[in-house]
Amino acid sequence: MKVALLAVLGLALGALGGAALGIGAGLTWIGLAKTSGLDSGTLVFFTFMPLGAAIGGIGGALLFAVVAIRDAEIVIERQPLRQRDR
């Protein structure tokens, strides 16, 4: 259950971060290609932002799932401290 919850959280955070990075990449592309007018906004918001959100969502979900799985594998039990003889 913990793995699934963290994967969904990673999907949401990755999609948000990927969309933001996609907008940044789109604006950079427009600056380099010197695109102007309505085409530039369409290019950013219909191409770069969804691609960034998809890639970021998948990457975030995989990253958080791997972290959750590794955390479940490494179980450290604390041993009770021995009382000293006085």
ABEGO torsion letter per residue (X at the ends): XAAAAAAAAAAAAAAAAAAAAAAAAAAAAAAAAGBBEAAAAAAAAAAAAAAAAAAAAAAAAAAAAAAAAAAAABBBBBBBBBBBBX
